[in-house]
Amino acid sequence: MTDSAIDRSSIDKRYLDPSLPVGKRVEILVSQLTLREKIAQMLHKAPPIPRLEVPEYNWWNEGLHGVARAGRATVFPQAIGLAATFDVALMSEIATVISDEGRAKHHQALRQGNRGQYFGLTYWSPNINIFRDPRWGRGQETYGEDPYLTGRMGVAFVKGLQGEDPKYLKLVATPKHFAVHSGPEAQRHSFNACVTARDLNETYLRAFKECVIEAKAASVMGAYNRTNGEPCCGSHTLLQKILHEEWGFDGFVVSDCWAIKDFHENHKVTATPEESVAMAVRNGCDLNCGDIYPRLVEAVEQGLISEEEITASVKRLFTARFQLGMFDPVSAVPYAAIAPEVVNCVKHRNLARRAAQESIVLLKNEGGMLPLKKEIKSIAVIGPTAFLPDVMQGNYTGFAPAITTIMEGIVGAVPEGTQVTYAKGCEASGKAPINDVALHWAMLDSDVIVAVLGYTPSLEGEEGDAMGDSDTEANGDRMRIGLPGRQLELLQKLHATGKPVVLVLTGGSPIELNWPAENIPAIVMAWYGGEQGGHAVADVLFGKFNPAGRLPVTFIKSLDQLPPFTEYAMAGRTYRFMKEQPLYPFGYGLSYTKFAYSNLELSARSIDKDQSVTVYVEVENVGGFDGEEVAQLYVSAMDPAFPSPILHLEGCRRVHLAAGEKKRIRFTLKAEQLAAYDDQGRAVVESGTYAISVGGGQPTDANSGAMTTALTVQ
């Protein structure tokens, strides 16, 4: 339909009838749009169509670890910290809170006449890319390096965001960035990630597949880079063959922001903007985060794409809006009744504190130095990230009315008679001198030093958002992964005093800790802990909460242990393929108590290739503290026909055990979880023997208490 052909006297408004099927309503509405109106609706900032009572809508919203960039919200730990909980049920609760707050803020904004960015219902989260290399600045946004853990967390997040109503979506979740995307940030607009079919399917696609098929994600975001030569936001292989045809995806695809212009400006796979927009839409990229899709008008005129192909995309977009209830009376949409008072309510803040507590990983506790006695006379809190609110938030964050820093958490946890002193010591980065005078006075009469060091969101993150620790580390990635600036020198000065030192680390990625691991008696990884992160650290330091977090990424000894950053082959990367010994392995984490495993049993010693087996094990708290244990199930093929991971996680359970308590837990292991991948990327369940291990970490970790048995597949 052309603009001149509009007949305003014969508008069919049956699309406003909630009793009609969504598909019918979409058909009626879209059939009345002109070509230019259709194309305008394919922009993230979609204009209104007054004659059809279609309001303006901004599709761009963020909710990585809480509703982001939209004023007040509950701020949970950054995604990598949530992954460290290994608690899938907790992730479901958090996603439900995010969707509650997102819905409440949306409807309140509408009541205030605000239809602006970040107040809509289509959320561009979660980030389920694999954190394959610790140098990547955006690894903090992910659930770590393991496909299984990433998939379980991603599925829980998507389901929690989208809700369970049989008719309406609560929010739209958008797993991103599809696919094979994890740096370098500085090259993301031109980089070509080359992967084998095996690595693609075994590692990079698994979590996306589970979020699409199992969780029924209503949207997917493409990546900036090319994968095997095709720009991801216009990839026939990724978007058509895999996403739509193989996985049956029926939602919509959104480009990463301004990614389409990269086709001709940086990737050089097209010559003109018209060719770029035609390639993107023809291959299934329905929504343009950016402003280039108006060139679709010229693309149609040049015969590069048909109006029918554009119409297909517009229908997918309006399907989501109808499923969200945007064209129905608010009384008909159950989620519209969520009151704005839920935003950052006490219940949500308490959940943020619990999430931060669960995320903390105890890396070392020599001689049982922790927990500290609350009645200690004097504590010196030293370090550039101790009193810094930004460090609690990470990137893609909301704004809590009150954010508790680690210094504030410690001060709030000790009795009134305890002296707490503070000194920054040095800047978080750079070569400015250490303030020895301030250090001296802060530590003068202290009984213990809590050194709070590590990274900040300004030192690691997305292109343009973080600048690194030197001129060679711009655009968010890290070329060095040790403590930045003069922080290691500061820590060595603190150690040289002879006073006991507890090291609390902030950051969103692995840190090289060789010297601290040798010399500092107690080390805690606190990540970017969210609005309650300071309280959570204090809870752990003083024994109010027994830490049980586990590393969702491998802490290597040196970057020399890894292939080049730009190499996307998985050989030598992550715990699944790395043969060298790391400093702290994936899945590692200590407790103030001890756990023992016994009676590892299988429901069957042998199964067929289409069957499942139940794995049972008993876990006992044999120490003196109540606590939580993260039981982890690993699989290893004993004699694989194809190159396979050394071992891989296929189950995890976080359980609470009082001192002396024993529980029998179980896992269901499907034969398909044992699959290897052939040269064509096909999953093959081989006949043979598999080692099944269950413990508090990897079976090679002496602290894990893991037990191993054999399973035969016929």
C-alpha positions as CSV (number, residue, x, y, z in Angstrom):
1,M,0.0,0.0,0.0
2,T,1.3,3.4,-0.9
3,D,0.9,6.5,1.3
4,S,-1.5,8.0,-1.3
5,A,-3.7,4.9,-1.3
6,I,-4.6,5.3,2.4
7,D,-8.4,5.3,2.9
8,R,-8.9,6.7,6.4
9,S,-12.6,6.1,6.2
10,S,-12.4,2.3,6.1
11,I,-10.0,1.4,8.8
12,D,-10.5,-2.1,10.1
13,K,-10.0,-2.0,13.9
14,R,-10.7,-5.6,14.7
15,Y,-7.0,-5.9,15.6
16,L,-8.0,-4.2,18.9
17,D,-10.3,-7.1,19.7
18,P,-8.5,-9.2,22.4
19,S,-10.8,-12.2,21.7
20,L,-9.3,-12.7,18.2
21,P,-6.1,-14.9,17.8
22,V,-2.9,-12.9,17.8
23,G,-2.0,-14.0,14.3
24,K,-5.3,-12.7,13.0
25,R,-4.9,-9.4,14.8
26,V,-1.4,-8.9,13.4
27,E,-2.6,-9.7,9.9
28,I,-5.4,-7.2,10.1
29,L,-3.2,-4.4,11.4
30,V,-0.1,-5.0,9.2
31,S,-2.3,-5.2,6.0
32,Q,-3.3,-1.6,6.5
33,L,0.3,-0.2,6.7
34,T,2.0,1.5,3.9
35,L,5.6,0.4,2.9
36,R,7.1,3.4,4.7
37,E,5.0,2.8,7.8
38,K,6.1,-0.9,7.9
39,I,9.8,0.1,7.6
40,A,9.5,2.8,10.3
41,Q,8.2,0.1,12.6
42,M,11.4,-1.8,12.1
43,L,13.5,0.8,13.9
44,H,14.2,0.4,17.6
45,K,12.6,3.9,18.0
46,A,9.3,3.1,16.2
47,P,7.1,6.1,15.6
48,P,3.3,6.3,16.3
49,I,0.7,5.6,13.6
50,P,-2.1,7.8,14.9
51,R,-4.7,6.8,12.3
52,L,-4.4,3.1,13.5
53,E,-4.0,4.0,17.2
54,V,-0.5,2.5,17.2
55,P,1.5,4.4,19.9
56,E,5.2,5.1,19.6
57,Y,7.4,2.4,21.0
58,N,11.1,2.2,21.9
59,W,12.3,-1.4,21.8
60,W,15.6,-0.7,23.6
61,N,15.6,-1.9,27.2
62,E,18.3,-3.4,29.4
63,G,18.0,-5.8,32.3
64,L,21.2,-7.8,32.7
65,H,21.3,-7.9,36.5
66,G,18.3,-5.7,37.3
67,V,16.3,-3.1,35.3
68,A,19.0,-0.9,33.8
69,R,19.2,2.7,32.9
70,A,15.7,3.5,33.9
71,G,16.1,5.3,37.2
72,R,15.4,3.4,40.5
73,A,15.7,-0.4,40.5
74,T,17.1,-3.3,42.5
75,V,20.7,-3.9,41.5
76,F,21.8,-7.5,41.7
77,P,25.4,-8.7,41.4
78,Q,26.8,-8.5,37.9
79,A,25.9,-11.6,35.7
80,I,29.3,-13.3,36.3
81,G,28.7,-13.0,40.0
82,L,25.2,-14.6,39.6
83,A,26.9,-17.4,37.7
84,A,29.2,-17.9,40.6
85,T,26.2,-18.8,42.8
86,F,25.7,-22.0,40.7
87,D,22.1,-21.5,41.9
88,V,19.6,-21.9,39.0
89,A,16.6,-21.6,41.3
90,L,18.0,-18.3,42.6
91,M,18.4,-17.0,39.1
92,S,14.7,-17.8,38.5
93,E,13.8,-15.7,41.5
94,I,16.0,-12.8,40.4
95,A,14.6,-12.8,36.8
96,T,11.1,-12.8,38.2
97,V,12.0,-9.7,40.3
98,I,13.5,-8.0,37.3
99,S,10.3,-8.7,35.3
100,D,8.1,-7.4,38.2
101,E,10.1,-4.2,38.3
102,G,10.2,-3.9,34.5
103,R,6.4,-4.2,34.3
104,A,5.8,-1.9,37.2
105,K,8.1,0.8,35.8
106,H,6.6,0.5,32.3
107,H,3.0,1.0,33.4
108,Q,3.9,3.8,35.7
109,A,5.9,5.5,32.9
110,L,2.8,5.3,30.7
111,R,0.7,6.9,33.4
112,Q,3.2,9.7,33.4
113,G,3.2,10.0,29.6
114,N,6.7,8.6,29.3
115,R,7.2,6.3,26.3
116,G,10.9,6.8,26.2
117,Q,13.9,4.5,26.0
118,Y,14.4,1.9,28.8
119,F,10.8,1.9,29.9
120,G,9.4,-0.6,27.4
121,L,8.8,-4.4,27.7
122,T,11.4,-5.8,25.3
123,Y,14.6,-6.5,27.2
124,W,18.0,-7.1,25.5
125,S,19.2,-9.6,28.0
126,P,20.7,-12.1,28.9
127,N,24.2,-12.2,27.5
128,I,24.9,-15.9,27.0
129,N,28.2,-15.6,25.0
130,I,30.9,-18.0,26.2
131,F,33.6,-16.2,28.2
132,R,36.3,-18.1,26.3
133,D,39.2,-15.7,27.1
134,P,39.8,-13.6,30.3
135,R,41.0,-10.6,28.3
136,W,37.4,-9.9,27.0
137,G,36.1,-6.9,28.8
138,R,32.4,-7.9,28.4
139,G,33.0,-11.3,30.0
140,Q,31.5,-9.8,33.2
141,E,28.1,-9.7,31.5
142,T,28.1,-13.5,30.8
143,Y,27.6,-16.6,32.9
144,G,31.2,-17.7,32.4
145,E,33.0,-20.2,30.3
146,D,30.9,-23.3,30.5
147,P,28.1,-24.1,28.0
148,Y,26.1,-26.2,30.5
149,L,26.1,-23.6,33.3
150,T,25.5,-20.8,30.8
151,G,22.5,-22.7,29.4
152,R,20.9,-23.4,32.7
153,M,21.3,-19.8,33.9
154,G,20.1,-18.5,30.6
155,V,17.0,-20.7,30.5
156,A,16.1,-19.7,34.1
157,F,16.6,-16.0,33.2
158,V,14.5,-16.1,30.0
159,K,11.6,-18.0,31.7
160,G,11.7,-15.6,34.7
161,L,11.5,-12.6,32.4
162,Q,8.8,-13.9,30.1
163,G,6.5,-15.3,32.8
164,E,4.1,-18.2,32.8
165,D,0.8,-16.6,31.6
166,P,-0.7,-18.8,28.9
167,K,-1.8,-15.7,26.9
168,Y,0.6,-12.8,27.6
169,L,4.3,-12.4,27.8
170,K,5.5,-10.6,30.9
171,L,8.5,-9.2,29.1
172,V,10.4,-10.3,26.0
173,A,13.8,-11.8,26.8
174,T,16.6,-11.4,24.2
175,P,19.6,-13.9,24.4
176,K,22.6,-12.2,22.8
177,H,24.9,-11.9,20.9
178,F,24.1,-14.6,18.3
179,A,26.7,-16.0,17.8
180,V,30.4,-16.7,18.4
181,H,31.1,-13.3,19.9
182,S,33.6,-12.6,22.7
183,G,36.1,-10.0,21.6
184,P,38.3,-8.3,20.9
185,E,36.2,-5.3,21.5
186,A,38.3,-3.0,19.4
187,Q,37.8,-5.2,16.4
188,R,34.2,-6.2,16.8
189,H,32.9,-4.1,13.9
190,S,35.2,-5.8,11.4
191,F,36.3,-9.1,13.0
192,N,35.7,-12.5,11.5
193,A,35.4,-15.3,14.1
194,C,36.5,-18.5,12.4
195,V,35.2,-21.7,14.0
196,T,34.8,-25.3,13.1
197,A,31.4,-26.9,13.0
198,R,32.4,-28.9,16.1
199,D,33.3,-25.9,18.2
200,L,30.3,-24.0,16.9
201,N,27.8,-26.6,18.0
202,E,29.6,-28.0,21.0
203,T,30.5,-24.7,22.7
204,Y,29.1,-21.5,21.1
205,L,25.5,-22.5,20.2
206,R,24.4,-24.8,23.1
207,A,23.1,-22.1,25.4
208,F,21.3,-20.3,22.6
209,K,19.7,-23.5,21.5
210,E,18.4,-24.2,25.0
211,C,17.1,-20.6,25.5
212,V,15.3,-20.8,22.2
213,I,13.9,-24.3,22.3
214,E,13.4,-24.9,26.0
215,A,12.8,-21.4,27.3
216,K,11.1,-20.2,24.1
217,A,12.9,-16.9,24.0
218,A,10.7,-14.4,22.1
219,S,13.7,-12.5,20.6
220,V,17.4,-13.0,19.8
221,M,20.0,-10.3,19.2
222,G,22.7,-10.7,16.5
223,A,26.4,-10.0,17.0
224,Y,28.6,-7.3,15.5
225,N,31.2,-9.6,14.1
226,R,31.3,-12.0,11.2
227,T,31.2,-15.7,11.9
228,N,33.0,-17.8,9.2
229,G,32.7,-14.9,6.8
230,E,29.0,-13.9,7.3
231,P,28.1,-10.8,9.3
232,C,26.1,-12.3,12.2
233,C,23.2,-9.8,11.8
234,G,22.7,-10.9,8.2
235,S,24.0,-14.5,8.4
236,H,21.9,-17.0,6.4
237,T,23.7,-19.8,8.3
238,L,22.9,-18.5,11.7
239,L,19.6,-16.7,11.3
240,Q,17.9,-18.8,8.7
241,K,19.4,-22.3,8.7
242,I,20.1,-22.7,12.4
243,L,17.8,-20.4,14.2
244,H,14.6,-20.6,12.2
245,E,14.9,-23.9,10.3
246,E,16.7,-26.2,12.7
247,W,15.5,-24.7,16.0
248,G,12.0,-23.6,14.9
249,F,12.4,-20.1,16.3
250,D,9.3,-18.0,15.6
251,G,10.2,-14.8,17.4
252,F,12.0,-11.7,16.1
253,V,15.7,-10.9,15.6
254,V,17.2,-7.6,16.5
255,S,20.5,-6.3,15.3
256,D,23.2,-5.1,17.7
257,C,23.2,-1.3,17.7
258,W,24.3,0.2,14.4
259,A,25.7,-3.2,13.4
260,I,24.1,-3.2,9.9
261,K,26.2,-0.3,8.6
262,D,29.2,-2.4,9.5
263,F,28.3,-4.7,6.5
264,H,29.5,-2.1,4.0
265,E,31.7,0.2,6.1
266,N,33.8,-2.4,7.9
267,H,33.1,-6.0,6.9
268,K,33.0,-5.0,3.2
269,V,30.6,-7.8,2.4
270,T,28.2,-5.3,0.7
271,A,28.9,-2.1,-1.3
272,T,26.0,0.1,-0.3
273,P,23.6,0.8,2.6
274,E,20.8,-0.6,0.5
275,E,22.6,-3.9,-0.1
276,S,23.3,-4.1,3.7
277,V,19.7,-3.6,4.8
278,A,18.4,-6.0,2.2
279,M,20.9,-8.7,3.3
280,A,19.9,-8.2,7.0
281,V,16.2,-8.4,6.5
282,R,16.2,-11.1,3.8
283,N,18.2,-13.3,6.3
284,G,15.9,-12.6,9.2
285,C,17.0,-9.5,11.1
286,D,13.7,-7.9,11.8
287,L,14.5,-5.0,14.0
288,N,17.2,-2.4,13.5
289,C,18.8,-1.0,16.6
290,G,20.0,2.1,14.7
291,D,18.7,4.3,11.9
292,I,19.7,2.6,8.7
293,Y,16.5,0.6,7.9
294,P,14.8,3.6,6.2
295,R,17.1,2.7,3.3
296,L,14.9,-0.3,2.7
297,V,12.7,2.0,0.7
298,E,15.5,2.4,-1.9
299,A,16.3,-1.3,-1.5
300,V,12.8,-2.2,-2.6
301,E,13.0,0.3,-5.5
302,Q,16.3,-1.3,-6.6
303,G,14.8,-4.8,-6.5
304,L,17.1,-5.9,-3.7
305,I,14.3,-7.0,-1.5
306,S,10.5,-7.3,-1.8
307,E,7.8,-5.7,0.3
308,E,6.6,-9.2,1.2
309,E,9.9,-9.9,2.9
310,I,9.6,-6.7,4.8
311,T,6.0,-7.5,5.8
312,A,7.2,-10.8,7.3
313,S,9.5,-9.0,9.6
314,V,6.9,-6.4,10.6
315,K,4.5,-9.2,11.5
316,R,7.0,-10.8,13.8
317,L,7.5,-7.5,15.5
318,F,3.8,-6.8,16.0
319,T,3.2,-10.3,17.2
320,A,5.5,-9.6,20.2
321,R,3.7,-6.3,20.9
322,F,0.3,-8.1,20.9
323,Q,1.7,-10.9,23.1
324,L,2.8,-8.3,25.5
325,G,-0.7,-6.9,25.7
326,M,0.2,-3.5,24.3
327,F,-3.1,-3.3,22.3
328,D,-5.4,-4.7,25.0
329,P,-7.1,-3.0,28.0
330,V,-4.8,-2.9,31.0
331,S,-7.5,-4.7,33.0
332,A,-7.1,-7.7,30.7
333,V,-3.3,-8.0,31.1
334,P,-2.5,-9.5,34.5
335,Y,1.0,-8.1,34.7
336,A,-0.3,-4.5,34.3
337,A,-1.5,-4.7,37.9
338,I,2.0,-5.0,39.3
339,A,2.3,-1.9,41.5
340,P,5.2,0.5,41.3
341,E,5.8,0.0,45.0
342,V,7.5,-3.3,44.2
343,V,10.5,-1.5,42.7
344,N,13.4,-1.9,45.1
345,C,11.1,-3.0,47.9
346,V,12.5,-4.7,51.0
347,K,11.9,-8.1,49.6
348,H,13.8,-7.3,46.5
349,R,16.7,-5.8,48.4
350,N,16.9,-8.8,50.6
351,L,17.1,-11.0,47.6
352,A,19.9,-8.8,46.2
353,R,21.8,-9.4,49.5
354,R,21.2,-13.1,49.3
355,A,22.4,-13.2,45.7
356,A,25.6,-11.2,46.6
357,Q,26.2,-13.6,49.6
358,E,25.9,-16.6,47.3
359,S,28.1,-15.1,44.7
360,I,31.2,-14.7,46.9
361,V,34.0,-17.2,46.3
362,L,36.5,-18.1,49.1
363,L,39.7,-18.7,47.2
364,K,42.0,-19.2,50.2
365,N,41.7,-19.4,54.0
366,E,45.0,-20.5,55.4
367,G,44.9,-21.5,59.0
368,G,41.2,-20.7,59.3
369,M,41.9,-16.9,59.3
370,L,38.3,-16.3,58.3
371,P,35.8,-15.6,59.7
372,L,37.0,-12.7,61.6
373,K,35.7,-12.1,65.1
374,K,33.3,-9.1,65.1
375,E,34.7,-7.9,68.4
376,I,38.2,-7.4,67.0
377,K,39.5,-4.1,68.3
378,S,40.8,-2.4,65.2
379,I,40.4,-3.0,61.4
380,A,42.2,-1.2,58.6
381,V,40.3,-1.2,55.3
382,I,42.8,-0.3,52.6
383,G,42.4,-0.2,48.9
384,P,41.1,1.8,45.9
385,T,37.9,-0.2,45.5
386,A,36.9,-0.4,49.1
387,F,34.8,2.8,49.2
388,L,33.8,3.1,45.5
389,P,30.1,2.7,44.7
390,D,30.7,2.1,41.0
391,V,32.5,-1.1,41.9
392,M,29.3,-2.6,43.3
393,Q,27.5,-2.2,40.0
394,G,29.3,-3.4,37.0
395,N,28.0,-2.3,33.6
396,Y,24.5,-2.3,32.2
397,T,23.2,-1.3,35.6
398,G,20.3,0.4,37.3
399,F,20.4,2.8,40.1
400,A,19.5,1.7,43.6
401,P,18.6,4.4,46.1
402,A,21.3,3.1,48.4
403,I,24.4,1.2,47.4
404,T,26.6,-0.2,50.1
405,T,30.3,-0.3,49.5
406,I,32.6,-2.8,51.1
407,M,33.9,-0.2,53.5
408,E,30.4,0.7,54.5
409,G,29.4,-3.0,54.9
410,I,32.3,-3.6,57.3
411,V,31.6,-0.5,59.3
412,G,28.0,-1.5,59.6
413,A,28.8,-5.0,60.7
414,V,31.1,-4.4,63.7
415,P,30.2,-3.3,67.2
416,E,30.3,0.4,68.2
417,G,33.5,-0.2,70.1
418,T,35.5,-1.4,67.1
419,Q,37.8,1.0,65.4
420,V,37.7,1.0,61.6
421,T,40.1,3.1,59.6
422,Y,40.4,3.6,55.9
423,A,42.9,4.6,53.3
424,K,42.7,4.4,49.5
425,G,46.4,3.5,49.4
426,C,46.7,4.1,45.6
427,E,44.5,4.8,42.6
428,A,42.7,1.8,41.0
429,S,44.9,2.2,37.9
430,G,47.8,4.3,36.7
431,K,51.2,5.0,38.2
432,A,50.4,7.7,40.8
433,P,52.5,7.2,43.9
434,I,51.2,5.2,46.9
435,N,50.3,7.4,49.8
436,D,52.6,6.0,52.5
437,V,51.7,8.6,55.1
438,A,48.0,7.8,54.9
439,L,48.7,4.1,55.0
440,H,50.8,4.5,58.1
441,W,48.1,6.3,60.0
442,A,45.4,4.0,58.8
443,M,47.3,0.9,59.9
444,L,49.0,2.2,63.0
445,D,47.0,0.3,65.6
446,S,45.1,-2.2,63.4
447,D,44.8,-5.8,64.4
448,V,43.9,-6.9,60.8
449,I,44.1,-5.4,57.4
450,V,41.3,-5.9,54.9
451,A,42.8,-5.1,51.5
452,V,40.1,-4.3,48.9
453,L,41.7,-4.4,45.4
454,G,40.8,-5.3,41.9
455,Y,39.0,-4.0,38.9
456,T,36.3,-1.3,38.3
457,P,33.8,-1.0,35.5
458,S,36.0,1.7,34.0
459,L,38.9,-0.8,33.6
460,E,37.0,-3.6,31.8
461,G,33.8,-3.5,29.8
462,E,32.4,-2.7,26.4
463,E,34.0,-0.8,23.6
464,G,33.9,2.9,24.5
465,D,32.7,2.3,28.1
466,A,36.0,1.2,29.6
467,M,39.6,2.3,28.9
468,G,41.8,-0.3,30.5
469,D,44.9,0.3,32.7
470,S,47.1,1.9,30.0
471,D,47.1,3.2,26.5
472,T,47.5,-0.4,25.2
473,E,44.4,-1.6,26.9
474,A,41.7,0.7,25.4
475,N,38.2,-0.3,24.4
476,G,37.4,-2.4,27.4
477,D,39.6,-5.5,27.0
478,R,42.6,-6.2,29.1
479,M,46.0,-7.0,27.7
480,R,47.2,-7.8,31.3
481,I,45.1,-9.5,33.9
482,G,47.0,-9.0,37.0
483,L,46.1,-6.4,39.7
484,P,46.0,-3.1,37.8
485,G,48.1,0.0,38.4
486,R,50.2,-0.2,41.6
487,Q,47.8,-2.4,43.5
488,L,50.2,-5.4,43.7
489,E,52.9,-3.1,45.1
490,L,50.4,-1.8,47.7
491,L,49.4,-5.3,48.7
492,Q,53.1,-6.2,49.1
493,K,53.5,-3.1,51.4
494,L,50.6,-4.3,53.5
495,H,52.0,-7.8,53.7
496,A,55.4,-6.4,54.8
497,T,53.9,-4.9,57.9
498,G,53.6,-8.3,59.4
499,K,49.9,-7.7,60.2
500,P,47.4,-10.4,59.0
501,V,45.9,-9.4,55.6
502,V,42.6,-10.5,54.1
503,L,42.4,-9.8,50.4
504,V,39.0,-8.9,49.0
505,L,38.9,-8.8,45.2
506,T,36.4,-6.8,43.0
507,G,36.0,-7.3,39.3
508,G,34.2,-9.2,36.6
509,S,36.8,-11.5,35.3
510,P,39.8,-13.7,36.2
511,I,42.7,-12.0,37.9
512,E,46.3,-13.2,37.9
513,L,47.0,-13.9,41.6
514,N,50.3,-15.8,41.7
515,W,51.9,-13.6,44.4
516,P,48.8,-13.2,46.6
517,A,48.1,-16.9,46.4
518,E,51.6,-17.6,47.8
519,N,51.7,-14.9,50.4
520,I,48.3,-13.7,51.5
521,P,46.5,-16.0,54.0
522,A,42.9,-15.3,53.0
523,I,41.5,-14.3,49.6
524,V,37.9,-13.6,48.7
525,M,36.4,-12.9,45.2
526,A,33.5,-10.5,45.5
527,W,32.9,-9.6,41.8
528,Y,30.7,-6.6,41.3
529,G,28.3,-7.4,44.1
530,G,25.3,-5.1,43.4
531,E,23.6,-2.7,45.8
532,Q,24.0,-5.1,48.8
533,G,27.5,-6.3,47.9
534,G,29.2,-4.4,50.7
535,H,26.9,-6.0,53.3
536,A,27.4,-9.4,51.7
537,V,31.2,-9.1,51.9
538,A,30.9,-8.2,55.6
539,D,28.5,-11.1,56.2
540,V,31.2,-13.4,54.8
541,L,34.2,-11.8,56.5
542,F,32.5,-12.0,60.0
543,G,30.9,-15.4,59.6
544,K,27.3,-14.3,59.3
545,F,27.2,-16.2,55.9
546,N,29.3,-19.2,55.1
547,P,30.7,-18.7,51.5
548,A,29.9,-21.3,48.9
549,G,30.3,-19.5,45.6
550,R,32.2,-21.3,42.8
551,L,34.3,-19.9,40.0
552,P,32.4,-19.8,36.7
553,V,35.7,-19.1,34.9
554,T,39.2,-20.5,35.2
555,F,41.8,-18.3,37.0
556,I,44.9,-19.0,35.0
557,K,48.4,-18.4,36.2
558,S,49.5,-16.5,33.1
559,L,48.2,-15.4,29.7
560,D,51.1,-17.5,28.4
561,Q,48.9,-20.5,29.1
562,L,46.3,-19.4,26.5
563,P,46.2,-19.2,22.7
564,P,46.0,-15.7,21.1
565,F,43.0,-13.6,22.0
566,T,41.7,-13.6,18.4
567,E,41.8,-17.4,18.1
568,Y,38.3,-18.8,18.5
569,A,39.2,-22.5,18.4
570,M,38.5,-24.0,21.7
571,A,41.7,-26.1,21.9
572,G,43.6,-25.0,25.0
573,R,40.8,-22.8,26.3
574,T,38.7,-23.1,29.4
575,Y,38.7,-26.0,31.8
576,R,37.2,-28.2,29.2
577,F,40.2,-28.1,26.9
578,M,43.0,-26.6,28.8
579,K,45.8,-29.1,29.7
580,E,48.0,-26.7,31.7
581,Q,47.4,-26.4,35.4
582,P,45.6,-23.2,36.4
583,L,45.9,-21.3,39.6
584,Y,42.2,-21.8,40.6
585,P,40.1,-24.1,38.4
586,F,36.5,-23.6,37.1
587,G,34.1,-24.8,39.8
588,Y,36.5,-24.0,42.7
589,G,35.5,-22.5,46.0
590,L,36.1,-23.1,49.7
591,S,33.9,-23.0,52.7
592,Y,34.3,-22.4,56.5
593,T,33.1,-26.0,56.9
594,K,34.0,-29.4,55.3
595,F,31.8,-31.7,53.2
596,A,32.2,-35.4,52.5
597,Y,30.7,-37.3,49.6
598,S,29.7,-41.0,49.8
599,N,27.6,-43.7,48.2
600,L,27.8,-42.5,44.6
601,E,25.3,-44.7,42.7
602,L,23.7,-45.0,39.3
603,S,20.2,-46.1,38.6
604,A,21.7,-48.3,35.9
605,R,25.3,-49.2,35.0
606,S,24.4,-49.4,31.3
607,I,22.0,-47.4,29.2
608,D,21.0,-47.2,25.5
609,K,21.7,-44.0,23.5
610,D,18.1,-42.7,23.9
611,Q,17.9,-43.3,27.7
612,S,18.6,-41.4,30.9
613,V,20.3,-42.4,34.1
614,T,19.7,-41.1,37.6
615,V,22.9,-40.3,39.6
616,Y,22.7,-40.4,43.4
617,V,25.2,-39.3,46.0
618,E,25.2,-38.5,49.7
619,V,26.7,-35.2,50.9
620,E,27.5,-34.6,54.6
621,N,28.6,-31.5,56.4
622,V,31.4,-32.9,58.5
623,G,32.7,-29.5,59.8
624,G,31.7,-27.2,62.5
625,F,29.7,-24.6,60.6
626,D,26.3,-24.7,58.9
627,G,26.8,-24.0,55.2
628,E,26.0,-24.6,51.6
629,E,27.7,-27.0,49.2
630,V,27.6,-26.8,45.4
631,A,27.6,-30.4,44.1
632,Q,28.9,-30.6,40.6
633,L,28.5,-33.5,38.1
634,Y,31.2,-33.9,35.5
635,V,31.3,-36.3,32.5
636,S,34.4,-37.6,30.7
637,A,34.5,-39.9,27.7
638,M,37.1,-42.6,28.3
639,D,37.9,-43.4,24.7
640,P,36.2,-40.9,22.4
641,A,36.3,-41.4,18.6
642,F,36.1,-37.6,18.1
643,P,38.1,-34.8,19.7
644,S,36.2,-34.1,22.9
645,P,36.4,-32.0,26.1
646,I,38.7,-33.4,28.8
647,L,35.6,-33.3,31.0
648,H,32.5,-31.2,31.1
649,L,29.9,-30.1,33.6
650,E,26.5,-31.6,33.2
651,G,24.8,-31.0,36.5
652,C,25.0,-28.8,39.6
653,R,23.0,-28.6,42.8
654,R,23.4,-26.0,45.6
655,V,22.3,-27.5,48.9
656,H,22.2,-26.3,52.5
657,L,23.5,-28.6,55.2
658,A,23.6,-27.9,58.9
659,A,26.8,-29.0,60.7
660,G,26.6,-32.8,60.9
661,E,23.7,-33.1,58.5
662,K,23.7,-35.5,55.5
663,K,21.5,-35.4,52.4
664,R,21.1,-37.7,49.4
665,I,20.8,-35.7,46.2
666,R,20.2,-36.8,42.7
667,F,20.9,-35.7,39.1
668,T,19.2,-36.8,35.9
669,L,21.7,-37.4,33.2
670,K,20.5,-37.8,29.6
671,A,22.5,-39.9,27.2
672,E,22.5,-36.8,24.8
673,Q,24.6,-35.0,27.5
674,L,27.3,-37.5,26.8
675,A,27.5,-36.6,23.1
676,A,30.6,-35.8,21.2
677,Y,30.6,-33.8,18.0
678,D,31.9,-35.0,14.7
679,D,33.6,-32.9,12.0
680,Q,30.2,-31.7,10.7
681,G,29.1,-30.5,14.1
682,R,26.6,-33.3,14.6
683,A,26.1,-34.6,18.1
684,V,27.0,-38.3,18.3
685,V,26.4,-40.4,21.4
686,E,29.1,-43.0,21.2
687,S,29.0,-46.5,22.6
688,G,31.6,-46.9,25.3
689,T,32.5,-46.0,28.9
690,Y,32.1,-42.6,30.5
691,A,33.5,-41.5,33.9
692,I,30.8,-39.8,36.0
693,S,32.1,-37.7,38.8
694,V,30.3,-35.8,41.5
695,G,31.9,-33.6,44.1
696,G,32.3,-30.0,45.3
697,G,34.4,-29.2,42.2
698,Q,36.3,-30.9,39.4
699,P,37.5,-34.4,40.2
700,T,41.1,-33.3,39.8
701,D,40.6,-30.7,42.5
702,A,41.9,-32.1,45.8
703,N,39.4,-29.9,47.8
704,S,36.4,-31.2,45.9
705,G,36.0,-34.6,47.6
706,A,34.7,-35.9,44.3
707,M,33.8,-39.5,43.7
708,T,33.8,-41.2,40.3
709,T,32.1,-44.2,38.8
710,A,31.7,-45.6,35.3
711,L,28.6,-45.6,33.0
712,T,28.4,-47.7,29.9
713,V,26.4,-46.6,26.8
714,Q,25.4,-49.4,24.5
